[in-house]
Amino acid sequence: MKLTDNDKTYLKELGYHKKDLKQIAVATSLTAYTYKGHLICDADAYELLGGEVYLSGIARSAFHWSACREAPDGETVFFDSRALFTTFADLKI
């Protein structure tokens, strides 16, 4: 998933630096998203949570391995970014 200019602006408002945005962007495609016990794609997680909640979750997961965020229906979306860390050296971020 490509971060939009609005996404980048919001992440900067959250306190992330410009240099952090590349790692967050890479994490969107390497993260496994789980909702109600099933894997979902990044676009589905974004749509389900809404942009700001999704971005706060992926940004945290991009630097801390995992995160979770509550969906409007009260269920949890889990972000598992372990693949980012296992391939991090190869990515040259």
C-alpha positions in Angstrom: 0.0 0.0 0.0 1.4 3.4 -0.9 1.1 6.1 1.7 -0.7 9.2 0.4 0.5 12.7 1.0 -2.4 13.1 3.5 -1.2 9.9 5.3 2.3 11.3 5.5 1.1 14.6 6.8 -1.0 12.8 9.5 2.0 10.6 10.5 4.1 13.7 10.9 1.4 15.2 13.1 1.6 12.1 15.3 5.3 12.9 15.7 7.0 10.6 13.1 9.9 12.1 11.2 10.2 12.2 7.4 13.0 9.5 7.7 10.5 7.2 9.5 8.0 7.2 6.6 9.9 4.8 4.4 9.9 2.1 7.1 6.2 2.7 7.8 5.5 2.4 4.0 7.4 -0.8 3.7 5.7 -2.2 6.8 2.3 -1.8 5.1 3.1 -4.6 2.7 5.1 -6.8 5.0 2.6 -6.8 7.9 0.1 -9.6 8.5 -3.3 -8.2 9.6 -5.7 -10.4 11.5 -9.4 -9.6 12.1 -11.8 -12.0 13.7 -9.2 -14.8 13.4 -8.7 -14.3 9.7 -5.9 -12.7 7.7 -7.0 -9.6 5.8 -5.0 -7.3 3.4 -3.7 -3.9 4.2 -6.4 -2.1 2.1 -9.1 -4.0 4.1 -7.5 -3.0 7.4 -7.3 0.6 6.3 -11.0 0.6 5.2 -12.2 -1.2 8.3 -10.4 1.0 10.8 -10.4 4.3 8.9 -7.3 6.1 7.9 -6.1 7.6 11.1 -6.6 4.5 13.3 -5.0 2.3 10.7 -2.0 4.7 10.4 -1.5 4.8 14.1 -1.5 1.0 14.2 0.9 0.4 11.3 3.3 3.1 12.5 3.5 1.6 15.9 3.9 -1.9 14.5 6.6 -0.7 12.1 8.9 0.1 15.0 7.6 -2.3 17.7 6.9 -5.6 15.9 3.2 -5.5 16.6 0.1 -3.5 17.5 -3.6 -3.8 17.7 -6.5 -1.4 17.1 -10.2 -1.6 17.8 -12.5 -1.6 14.9 -15.9 0.2 15.0 -17.7 -3.1 15.7 -15.6 -3.6 18.9 -13.5 -6.4 17.3 -9.7 -6.1 17.2 -7.4 -5.8 14.2 -3.9 -7.2 15.0 -0.9 -5.9 13.1 2.1 -8.3 13.0 5.1 -6.8 11.4 7.7 -9.4 12.4 8.5 -10.0 8.7 9.8 -6.4 8.5 12.3 -7.1 11.3 13.4 -10.5 9.9 14.2 -8.9 6.5 15.2 -5.5 7.7 18.9 -5.8 7.0 18.1 -6.8 3.4 15.8 -3.8 2.9 18.5 -1.2 3.6 15.9 1.2 5.0 
